[in-house]
Amino acid sequence: MRNSRQKLVLAGVAAAIALLVGCAGPTQSGEASPPEVAVHTVKTAPATLSVTLPGRTAAHQVAEVRPQITGIVTARLFEEGRTVKAGAPLFQIDEASYQAAYESAGAGLERAEALVASAASREKRLAALVKINAVSDQNYDDAVAAAKQARADVGAARAARDAAKINLERTTIVAPIDGRIGRTLVTVGALVAANQLQQLAVIHALDPIYVDVVQSSADILRWKRKLENNQLDLAGDNQLGVSLTLEDGTVYDHKGKLQLAEVSVDPSTGSVTLRAIFPNPDNLLLPGMFVRTEIVEGVRDDAILVPQQAVTRTPAGEGMAIVVDGENKTIERVVETGRAVGDQWIVTAGLEPGERIVVEGFQRFRPGDTVSPVDGAQVADASKPRTASGPGGGRP
């Protein structure tokens, strides 16, 4: 019985050793094949140079509707949330007292005009009599002064009537601009006053619409130099083209233009506010929305683009790429990179078209080693464990 157990133990040890030997790979006498690495062949291609900035939408025009007279609101004449035209009636204020004031001012004008006729007739009569010394000069001077005063009273009465008419017309509050009107902030029966702080409603002009973004003053200077050297791709009217990405990640259908830059730099951030203008015919964009703007500077026809994972950084901040030469040996190469375009770098120095650079498999070799380069899409990730499906799981 004891011998049987010893035989079983020895058989298990032998099986384990055989298994380990089978998994050990090549023997000491064999030579290991060069490690596979994914490479990218350097090529030139057109690259769109742009900068992406966050921004907020703002209405093209904003009008806060307020009363210019005091009175009771008797009617609301619009539907909330709808588009209104300039001059469209919005609110009606009780006009009874203003109608009476207008009629009173009209009557005062008629009275002043009647007095003018009488004063002018008296002045004319005394002018003839003073020539024959039938009246004194003082009486004639008084008649002339009375006539002038009567004519002045007519002017004052006419101005009072016009002012009363303006106030009467202001009992109907109209839209000052075209746009979409929001909710009503007062109800029928409310007492409103001239020049009050609370607005009755707000109108936003949404087509076109503004998008405000912030850019560093250094980039603004770079744009100005490029503009002077005709290195910017202008969309028209000497303006840069702009595209939008909405909050849900979709791209806005209409293109815009960079319209203006603020005339001063924010001293706390060193940035400048830029304003782009976009058509908004469907009112899809609303004031206050967060968007991402892409400002296109131009297109570089012969840019060298390489995947970002192919470039590492040294402690000094230099870009470093691994080049595979004609003998499949790896060589470290210092490269200079410009801006990022998507998931790629624009390389400005250090690489030439046709060269191969490593993009995957850096952990499998050291610089100077010989490798087996293959296209990046064909390389399997050797770092992932290989398992066999089915009962009992896998084994090495």
Legacy VTK file of the C-alpha trace (Angstrom):
# vtk DataFile Version 3.0
C-alpha trace
ASCII
DATASET POLYDATA
POINTS 396 float
0.000 0.000 0.000
2.804 2.376 0.876
4.693 1.566 -2.330
1.559 2.301 -4.340
1.273 5.773 -2.833
4.944 6.513 -3.576
4.455 5.459 -7.186
1.430 7.762 -7.511
3.383 10.726 -6.072
6.318 10.096 -8.409
3.973 9.845 -11.379
2.368 13.189 -10.452
5.758 14.900 -10.149
6.818 13.527 -13.519
3.629 14.784 -15.137
4.113 18.255 -13.638
7.704 18.426 -14.903
6.591 17.368 -18.354
3.899 20.044 -18.325
6.370 22.751 -17.293
8.829 21.689 -19.952
6.088 21.801 -22.559
5.136 25.359 -21.556
8.699 26.652 -21.289
9.016 27.543 -24.997
12.243 27.275 -26.948
15.186 25.411 -25.464
18.491 26.962 -24.562
19.990 25.675 -27.769
17.263 27.356 -29.923
17.244 31.056 -30.837
14.157 33.152 -29.982
12.519 34.905 -32.936
12.501 38.751 -32.945
9.485 40.182 -31.122
6.590 41.414 -33.200
5.836 45.122 -32.987
3.224 47.258 -34.698
4.641 49.928 -36.975
3.234 52.907 -38.814
4.667 54.048 -42.140
5.151 57.789 -42.153
3.215 59.556 -44.915
2.211 63.098 -45.813
-1.451 64.008 -45.938
-3.632 67.119 -45.857
-4.370 68.266 -42.319
-6.994 70.785 -41.295
-5.524 73.181 -38.739
-8.140 74.225 -36.245
-8.634 75.052 -32.595
-11.540 73.808 -30.472
-12.888 76.103 -27.758
-15.890 75.890 -25.411
-18.483 78.609 -25.775
-21.949 79.859 -24.872
-24.702 81.034 -27.156
-26.145 84.528 -26.791
-29.107 86.215 -28.465
-28.414 88.557 -31.348
-30.708 91.142 -29.722
-32.473 91.246 -26.350
-35.351 93.592 -25.529
-36.849 93.836 -22.042
-40.410 95.054 -22.395
-41.313 97.704 -19.798
-44.148 100.231 -19.567
-43.522 103.913 -20.219
-46.683 105.055 -18.421
-48.487 104.149 -15.207
-51.730 102.214 -15.254
-53.605 98.953 -14.887
-52.906 96.127 -17.356
-56.225 95.251 -18.989
-55.136 92.661 -21.583
-52.261 90.477 -22.791
-52.227 90.431 -26.577
-49.653 87.721 -27.423
-49.052 84.007 -26.924
-46.104 83.115 -24.740
-43.152 81.489 -26.468
-44.195 82.613 -29.951
-42.400 84.736 -32.493
-43.491 88.377 -32.576
-42.812 91.131 -35.065
-41.626 94.624 -34.235
-44.658 96.846 -33.608
-46.963 93.954 -32.671
-49.189 94.804 -29.649
-48.227 92.938 -26.471
-50.106 94.522 -23.537
-52.981 96.958 -23.158
-53.065 99.455 -20.288
-56.271 101.185 -19.203
-56.466 104.236 -21.483
-59.449 106.148 -20.020
-57.421 108.765 -18.135
-54.984 109.203 -21.017
-57.831 109.628 -23.508
-59.313 112.348 -21.313
-55.915 114.074 -21.010
-55.540 113.992 -24.799
-58.955 115.528 -25.385
-58.276 118.203 -22.772
-54.962 119.058 -24.429
-56.747 119.281 -27.794
-59.285 121.689 -26.364
-56.491 123.818 -24.874
-54.867 124.003 -28.320
-58.103 125.205 -29.893
-58.495 127.883 -27.209
-54.919 129.085 -27.754
-55.463 129.219 -31.502
-58.614 131.338 -30.977
-56.703 133.776 -28.800
-54.043 134.064 -31.491
-56.632 135.235 -34.005
-57.958 137.860 -31.610
-54.490 139.118 -30.619
-53.335 139.263 -34.240
-56.427 141.276 -35.253
-55.912 143.783 -32.420
-52.243 144.152 -33.326
-53.204 144.911 -36.927
-55.753 147.582 -35.947
-53.428 149.355 -33.556
-50.656 149.336 -36.133
-52.814 151.542 -38.379
-53.927 153.807 -35.540
-50.459 154.385 -34.123
-49.380 155.826 -37.473
-51.924 158.694 -37.092
-51.253 159.045 -33.377
-54.748 157.784 -32.552
-53.326 155.448 -29.910
-50.205 155.646 -27.823
-47.080 153.747 -28.630
-47.463 151.891 -25.355
-50.835 150.485 -26.341
-49.410 149.317 -29.659
-46.408 147.669 -27.979
-48.758 145.877 -25.586
-50.788 144.571 -28.531
-47.655 143.310 -30.268
-46.502 141.525 -27.104
-49.952 139.991 -26.580
-49.948 138.652 -30.132
-46.510 137.066 -29.669
-47.592 135.528 -26.380
-50.719 134.101 -27.989
-48.648 132.491 -30.728
-46.278 131.042 -28.100
-49.262 129.680 -26.173
-50.357 127.903 -29.332
-46.962 126.212 -29.568
-47.098 125.147 -25.926
-50.663 123.860 -26.289
-49.724 121.892 -29.410
-46.769 120.320 -27.588
-49.048 119.391 -24.664
-51.501 117.792 -27.063
-48.715 115.814 -28.767
-47.400 114.630 -25.401
-50.895 113.544 -24.393
-51.200 111.684 -27.707
-47.883 109.895 -27.103
-49.016 108.794 -23.646
-52.319 107.622 -25.081
-50.495 105.551 -27.702
-48.261 104.092 -24.999
-51.250 102.482 -23.385
-50.713 99.806 -26.043
-47.279 98.305 -25.404
-45.746 96.986 -28.636
-42.772 94.750 -29.438
-39.602 96.807 -30.051
-37.845 94.078 -32.102
-38.547 90.884 -34.014
-37.937 87.736 -31.984
-39.325 85.093 -29.675
-41.082 86.319 -26.562
-40.853 84.447 -23.292
-43.281 84.018 -20.450
-45.386 86.867 -19.092
-44.039 88.323 -15.854
-47.214 90.275 -14.980
-50.881 89.373 -15.124
-53.979 91.228 -16.194
-55.045 93.608 -13.414
-51.512 94.382 -12.280
-50.544 97.997 -11.668
-47.469 98.924 -13.661
-45.439 102.119 -13.542
-43.296 104.037 -15.962
-39.640 102.931 -15.985
-40.193 100.226 -13.385
-37.380 97.734 -12.748
-39.434 94.606 -13.386
-39.922 93.871 -17.056
-43.260 92.669 -18.399
-41.649 90.163 -20.800
-38.365 89.580 -22.642
-37.885 89.207 -26.405
-34.847 87.428 -27.857
-33.790 87.760 -31.482
-32.395 84.292 -32.283
-31.653 84.382 -35.996
-28.775 84.938 -36.333
-27.327 83.989 -32.959
-24.004 84.750 -31.276
-21.526 82.275 -29.772
-19.018 83.738 -27.310
-15.722 81.917 -26.714
-12.480 82.757 -24.922
-9.019 82.486 -26.477
-5.584 83.305 -25.090
-4.010 86.573 -26.135
-0.946 84.639 -27.391
-3.087 82.766 -29.915
-4.741 86.025 -30.947
-1.297 87.450 -31.741
-0.448 84.294 -33.719
-3.640 84.654 -35.756
-2.884 88.293 -36.490
0.599 87.435 -37.759
-0.801 84.647 -39.928
-3.456 87.017 -41.246
-0.774 89.525 -42.225
1.111 86.749 -44.070
-2.051 85.396 -45.768
-1.682 82.085 -43.927
-5.255 81.867 -42.653
-8.113 80.177 -44.501
-10.766 82.913 -44.411
-14.437 82.085 -44.889
-15.253 85.458 -46.437
-15.333 89.121 -45.462
-11.882 88.641 -43.936
-13.370 86.352 -41.243
-12.410 82.886 -39.967
-14.864 80.035 -40.457
-16.359 78.361 -37.370
-18.301 75.134 -36.882
-20.300 74.006 -33.839
-20.739 70.790 -31.894
-23.848 70.780 -29.698
-24.254 69.534 -26.137
-25.494 66.121 -27.318
-22.410 65.621 -29.500
-24.095 66.312 -32.843
-22.576 68.709 -35.350
-24.603 71.840 -36.087
-25.684 71.984 -39.722
-24.816 75.622 -40.362
-21.369 77.178 -40.473
-20.573 80.504 -38.824
-17.977 83.240 -38.988
-15.735 84.759 -36.354
-17.136 88.280 -36.257
-15.147 90.201 -33.663
-12.676 90.063 -30.799
-12.938 92.060 -27.586
-10.775 95.168 -27.568
-9.171 94.370 -24.212
-7.450 91.416 -22.528
-8.729 90.072 -19.216
-5.751 90.739 -16.901
-6.674 87.894 -14.544
-6.686 85.192 -17.242
-4.749 86.706 -20.141
-7.592 85.813 -22.483
-9.729 87.605 -25.038
-13.437 87.077 -25.660
-14.276 86.202 -29.266
-17.730 86.343 -30.832
-18.895 84.196 -33.729
-22.208 84.576 -35.535
-24.296 81.661 -36.831
-27.535 81.420 -38.812
-30.323 79.908 -36.715
-33.348 79.615 -39.015
-34.965 76.778 -37.039
-34.315 78.367 -33.624
-32.457 75.194 -32.619
-29.881 77.220 -30.698
-31.182 78.975 -27.596
-29.382 81.585 -25.479
-27.156 80.129 -22.776
-26.496 76.749 -24.434
-23.024 75.208 -24.030
-21.331 74.386 -27.341
-17.893 73.504 -28.646
-16.587 75.656 -31.453
-13.990 74.610 -34.004
-12.243 77.584 -35.575
-10.580 76.573 -38.827
-7.250 78.291 -39.481
-6.396 76.564 -42.741
-5.304 73.307 -44.410
-1.698 72.067 -44.563
-1.376 69.907 -47.681
1.873 68.079 -46.834
1.603 67.511 -43.093
3.327 64.494 -41.507
0.758 62.915 -39.196
1.680 60.128 -36.758
-0.386 58.389 -34.055
0.008 60.021 -30.679
0.974 56.737 -28.997
4.077 56.598 -31.223
5.586 59.676 -29.549
6.786 59.654 -25.958
8.366 62.418 -23.913
11.784 62.536 -22.292
12.262 64.089 -18.838
13.408 67.225 -20.676
10.122 67.338 -22.596
11.551 66.302 -25.992
9.460 64.136 -28.276
10.879 60.660 -28.887
9.898 58.068 -31.495
11.281 54.579 -32.227
12.247 54.170 -35.887
12.661 50.735 -37.488
15.419 50.859 -40.118
15.901 48.731 -43.220
17.506 45.924 -41.175
14.553 45.937 -38.741
16.671 47.417 -35.962
15.087 49.936 -33.610
16.569 53.430 -33.296
15.519 56.221 -30.935
14.786 59.458 -32.781
14.121 62.934 -31.364
11.116 64.506 -33.110
9.423 67.882 -32.942
5.654 67.942 -32.807
3.205 70.712 -33.572
-0.444 70.662 -32.739
-2.701 67.635 -32.374
-5.168 66.746 -35.128
-7.641 64.283 -33.665
-5.582 61.373 -32.251
-2.472 62.277 -34.267
0.458 64.659 -33.932
1.724 66.881 -36.697
5.489 66.205 -36.788
7.462 69.245 -37.891
10.965 67.743 -37.695
12.710 64.409 -37.106
10.784 62.103 -39.456
10.654 61.652 -43.213
7.953 60.068 -45.387
8.499 56.336 -45.858
10.112 55.713 -42.469
8.550 53.199 -40.097
7.879 54.001 -36.464
6.734 51.730 -33.641
3.196 52.286 -32.383
2.659 49.124 -30.267
4.828 46.586 -28.487
7.321 48.930 -26.796
7.619 46.556 -23.815
8.930 43.714 -26.008
12.301 45.200 -26.975
15.002 47.696 -26.133
16.328 50.390 -28.477
18.886 48.776 -30.755
17.185 45.347 -30.768
16.031 43.683 -33.953
12.248 43.352 -34.234
9.717 41.809 -36.557
7.637 44.739 -37.809
4.057 44.203 -38.961
1.174 46.515 -39.675
-0.436 47.811 -36.490
-3.855 46.321 -37.234
-2.348 42.814 -37.516
-0.572 42.678 -34.183
-2.257 40.759 -31.393
-1.882 42.162 -27.916
0.480 39.612 -26.370
-0.060 41.068 -22.901
-3.593 39.607 -22.760
-3.801 36.075 -21.281
-4.884 33.382 -23.733
-7.679 31.166 -22.470
-9.526 28.215 -23.954
-13.289 28.159 -23.709
-15.219 25.160 -22.449
-15.610 23.194 -19.242
-12.728 23.321 -16.859
-11.356 26.623 -18.139
-8.036 27.126 -19.911
-4.430 26.304 -19.184
-1.096 27.850 -20.076
LINES 1 397
396 0 1 2 3 4 5 6 7 8 9 10 11 12 13 14 15 16 17 18 19 20 21 22 23 24 25 26 27 28 29 30 31 32 33 34 35 36 37 38 39 40 41 42 43 44 45 46 47 48 49 50 51 52 53 54 55 56 57 58 59 60 61 62 63 64 65 66 67 68 69 70 71 72 73 74 75 76 77 78 79 80 81 82 83 84 85 86 87 88 89 90 91 92 93 94 95 96 97 98 99 100 101 102 103 104 105 106 107 108 109 110 111 112 113 114 115 116 117 118 119 120 121 122 123 124 125 126 127 128 129 130 131 132 133 134 135 136 137 138 139 140 141 142 143 144 145 146 147 148 149 150 151 152 153 154 155 156 157 158 159 160 161 162 163 164 165 166 167 168 169 170 171 172 173 174 175 176 177 178 179 180 181 182 183 184 185 186 187 188 189 190 191 192 193 194 195 196 197 198 199 200 201 202 203 204 205 206 207 208 209 210 211 212 213 214 215 216 217 218 219 220 221 222 223 224 225 226 227 228 229 230 231 232 233 234 235 236 237 238 239 240 241 242 243 244 245 246 247 248 249 250 251 252 253 254 255 256 257 258 259 260 261 262 263 264 265 266 267 268 269 270 271 272 273 274 275 276 277 278 279 280 281 282 283 284 285 286 287 288 289 290 291 292 293 294 295 296 297 298 299 300 301 302 303 304 305 306 307 308 309 310 311 312 313 314 315 316 317 318 319 320 321 322 323 324 325 326 327 328 329 330 331 332 333 334 335 336 337 338 339 340 341 342 343 344 345 346 347 348 349 350 351 352 353 354 355 356 357 358 359 360 361 362 363 364 365 366 367 368 369 370 371 372 373 374 375 376 377 378 379 380 381 382 383 384 385 386 387 388 389 390 391 392 393 394 395
